[in-house]
């Protein structure tokens, strides 16, 4: 091969490009290797791709601000982002106050107590598809449409007190919020309309709960107080909006990515289906190998110099979580999905962020994934996925699937 033919094309990182979303990891590798503080001159944003830089950035309150939100979308990047992103779009002390109040309602105990309900919801959908099957029968389904896309929304909805009759519509609106058209560098019109509808829905829900309290999370948030300070109705609505997008979409994508990558290696698939104790490792390696949330945006509040380049205050910086989780300096053989990955490496993943903005729903996401995958293993001896027919879900920062056709063999 001639030296001319071996020259790589110009390094371009466009998170709105569907071709990149199909497989961003080779581009991430080039960013880490060639340009770890990359500047997209056309659209004027910067990208951090190495683990050390991303790890430091998610824990920094000095240079990086959340007050404009966490999305690159032009219409979402503004001083009012907190109305739909809650404390994700705030800096201390506002962020500290609101997160503290939310934590009084969204407690670890409340999450742990959800397990029986998560189990009941999971069994309901598995029964729907496996209930009439006998041992050895093969059942075909769409892992996303029939289960992975149903359970998280039902769990969040039960937490918030959303009626069953409304849940399919709420999920449809949530999907539209994060779906992106190829090359369109903003929320599409359908997403904007969905945002308005969802906001109005939750505003009505909160107003109703204020008049008719129950034992759900919405009521708990309205009642939460510290030193006489309470969340306003608008603040509760903002958090519910965040929950339905972040808490629902990312867990659906986690379950889809887990199924897709495990079944790509029959040997590892057979190990897991022969030993349910491997489910937690299956979840953690999925979070590392193909995390649902790939990118988070930050606003620079001071000049930042890294790797010989300086980004001025006011710049928009993308923290590439997906790239950091593949950094060769931290993870052995990072491009390979490995159930035997050492614990000291898995403990370094940045999929849930870090510092003050560490994902409040991390425990819930892991709990849901464990219950769903444990339940699957109890009832199914093996799974085959038609990888060629899987359909990707396109979003600027969320990575996963719309469809994962699967064949399940009943135990």
N, C-alpha and C positions, 0 to 999 in steps of 0.2 A: 504494500500500500504506500502511495506517495505521501510525503509529509503534508502536502496541501490537502489531501483527502482526509487526513486524520485530525485536522483542525476542527475543534468544536464550534458550533454556532455561537453567536453573541448571547451572553447570559441575559435572559429576560425572565422576570418573575411577575406574572399577572394573575392574581388569585381569582379573577373573573373569567379566565379562559378555561372552557370546559376541557380542553386537551390537557392542560396542566392538572386540573382536578382529577382527571382519570388516573394519573400517577405523578404526584408532585415530588416523589422521593429522589429521583435522579437530579432534579433541579435543586432540591434542598442540599444534596451532596456537593453540587458545584458551588452553591452559595457558601457553604461551610469552608470549602477548600479554597476557592478563588476570591470571594468577596463577602466576608462575614459581616460587614456593615454596609449592605448593599443600598444604593440610592437609585430609585426609579425616577429619572429626570423628567420623563414625560408627564407623570402624574404626581410627582413630588412627594413620595413617601419613602421611608427607610425600612430595612428589614434586618432584624437580628436573627441569626440562624444557629449559632453554636450554643451548646448546652450551658456553658459557664455564663455567657452573656444573658441568655433568657432566664436562667435560674436567678441571677442577680437582679434583673429588671423586674420580675414579678414580686420581688421582696423590697423594692426601693420606693420610698415615698418622696425622695429628694428630686430626682430628675424627671421621673415619669408620673404623669397625672392621668386620672380616670375621668375627669370632669366632662369630657366630650363624648364619653361612651367607649365601647370596645369594638365598634364596627367601622370598617373602612367605607361603608356606604355613605355617599354624599349627604343624603337626606337625614341620616341617623347621627352624623357627626356634628353635634351642636351642644350648646349649653343646657338644653332641655332634655337631653338623653335620659336623665334620671327618671323622667315620668314613666318610661316603659322599661328601663333597665335597673330601676331601684338603686341600691347602694353600689352596684357594679359601675355606675356612672357618677360616683362621688369620690371625693378625697376627704381625709380626716380634717376637721372633727365631725363633719356631717356624716361621713361614711361610718365612723365609729359609733355615733349615736344611733343611727338607724339600724345598723347591723346588730347592735346590742339589744335593741327592742325586738327585732325580728327573732333573735335567738331565744328570747323568752317564750315565744310561741312555738317556734320550730326547733324543739329541743331534741337531743339525742334519744331521750326516753320516748318521745312521740314517734320518732323514726323507728326505733326498735319495736315499739308496740304495733307498728304497721305490718310486721311479718305475717301474722295470720291472715290479714286481709289481702296481702300480696299473694299468698299461697292460694287463697280462695279464688281470686281473680285469675291466676295462672291456671288452676285446675279447671275453671269454667271454660277457658278457650281450648285447653288440651282435650277436655271431654267432648267439646263440640266436634273435633276432628278425629279423635282416637277412640271415643266412647264405644262405638259399634264394632271396632276392629278386634280381631283375635290375635293371639301370639303368632308371630311370623308374617302377619299381613303387612303389606306396604301401603302407606298413605301418602298421597301427594298434597302439598300445600305450598302457599307462598309464606315463607317465614316472617316477612315484614308485614304484609297485609293481614295475615290471619292470626299473628301472635305478637311479634316484637313491636309492632306499631299500636297494638291494642292495650297491652298491660300497662306500660308507663302512663298513658293518658288516663286510664281508669284509676290508677293509683293516685296520681296527682289530683284528679277530679274528686275522688273520695276524700282525700285530705282537705280539699278546699270546700267541699260540700256542693259540687256541681252535679245536678241531676243526671241520671243515666241517659235520659232522652236528649240531652244537649251535648254529649261527649263527642260523638262523631263530627258534629259541626265545629266544635271547638278545635278538634284535632285538624280538621281540614283548613281552618283559618290559620292555625299555628304553622302548618306546612307551607302555606302561601307566604308567610312572613319571612321565612328563611330561604326559600327557593329563589335561584337567580338564573336569568336568561343569559345565554352565551354572549359575552362581550358587553352586556349592559352593566354599567358600573354603578348601579344603584338598585334600590328596591323597585321592582316592577310595579306598574299601576295596580295589578291584582293584589300585590302584597300590601300596598298602602291602604287600599280599601279594606283588606282583611284586618289590618292593624286598627283601623278606626272601629270596625265592627266588634273586634275582640275587646278593645278598650271600653266601649259602651256596655258590652255584656258584663264585664267584671265590675264596672261602676254600678250597674244595677244590682249585681249580686251582693256587693259590699253594702249597699244601701239597705237591701232586704235583710241581710244578716244583722245589721245594726238594730233593726226593729224586731227581728225574730232570731235571737242567738240560739246556737246549738253547741255541740261539742266538737265542731270541726276547726280546722286551722284558721279559717277566715275569722271566726268568732274569737279565737285565742289571740290573734294579732290585734284585733280591735280592742281587746281587754288588756293587752300587755302594757305595763307601765314601769317606769323607774323614776322615783322621786317626783311623782306626779306628772311626768312627761309621757305622752302617748303618741302613737302613730296617727296621723290624720287619715281620713278616708282616702285621699289621693295617694298617700304613701302606701297604704294597704293595697290599693289597686295596682300600683306600680310593681309591688312585689309579686302579686298574683300573676301579672303579665309576664314577669321574669320567670316564674315557676313553670308556666305552661310552655314557654319556649325552651328555656335552658333545662328544666327538669324533665320535660317530655321528649323533645327532639334528640337530645344528646344520649339519653338512655336507649331509645329506639335504635340509634345508630350504633351504639356500643354492642347491643345484642346482634344486630345484623353483621357488623364487622367480625364479631367473635365467631359466628357461624361460617361466614365466608372463608376466613383465613384458616380455621382449624381443619375444615373439610378439604382444603387444598392439599393437605398432606395426610394421606390415608393412615400412615403409621402413627402419627400423633393423634389423629382422630380416634383410632382404635384404642390407644392408651387411655384417653379420657373416658371413652364409653365403657372401658373396663375398670375404671377406678375413679369414682366420683370425688375422691379426695383431691383430685387435680383441678377441679372446677375453679377454685380461687386463683390458681396459677394461670389458668386459661383466661380468666378475666383480666388479671394484671398484665399479662403479655399482650393481650388485645389493646389495652389502654396505652401500652408503650408502642406497639408495632403500628397501630393505625388509630390514633385517638380521634374521637368524635369532633372535638374542638381543635382545629388546626392552627388558628391564628387569633391573636388578640391585639387590638390597637391601643396605643397610648399616645398622649400628647407630651412632648418635651417641654418642660418649664424652664430649662436652662440649656446652654450649649453643651453638647455631649461629644467627646472625642474618643473613638474606639478604632483600633486597627488602622491608625494613620489617617482617619477621616473624621471630619467634624460636621455634625448636624446641628443647625442653629435652633435656639429656643423657638417654640411654635411649630416645630416639625411634627409630622405624624409618623409614628414608628410602629411597625408590625412585629410582634413577638411570635416567631414561628415555633409553636409548641411541638408540632409534628416533626420538624427538623431536629429540634433539641433532643427528642426521644430517639433519634437515630444517630446521634453523635458518636463517631468512632472512638473518641477519647474517653467515653463513659461506658458504652455498650459494645460487648464483643459480638462480632458478626451481626451488626445492627439491622441489615436488610432481611434477615431470616427470622421467621416466626418460630420461637423456641420455647417449649414448655419447661425445659431444664435451665432456663436463664437464672443465674444466681440471684439470691434475694438482695444482695447489696447493690445489684444493678437495678432491679425492679423498684427499689426504694428511692431511686434517683429520678423517676419519671416526673414530668412537669404537667401532666395532662389536666390536673385540677388547679393549675396555677400555684400560688404560694403567698406567704405573708398575710397581710390584712385582707387580701382578696382571694384567699384560698376558697375553693368552691364549697359553699355551705351545704350543698346537696351531695357531696362526694359519698358519704356513708349511705345515703338513700340509693344512689345509683348502683353502688356495689351490692347492697342488699337485694335490690330488685333483680340484678343480673344473676346473683347466686341462687335466689329462689327459682327463677325461670329455668336456668340451666340445670340445677339439681333435679327439678321436677321432670325435665325432658329426659335426663339420664335414667330416672326411675322407670319411665314408661316406654323408652325407645332404646333398642339395642345398637342401632347405628343410623347415620344420616348421610345421604348423598346430596350434594348441591350441584345444580347445573350452572357452573360458573359462566359459561358462554352466554347464558340467557339472563344473567343478573343485570339489573338496570340501576345505574348509579343515580343518586340524588345530588343535584348540583346546587351548591351554595358557596358563597365567598369564604366562609370560615368553618362550616360544619361538613364533615365527611362521612358518607354512609351510602345506603342503598334505598331505593324505592321498592324494588322487587328482588327477592332471593328465592327462586323456585327450588323446592327441596322434596326429597323422597325419604320418608321415615319408616323404619322397620320396627314394628311393635314387639315389645318383649313378651 
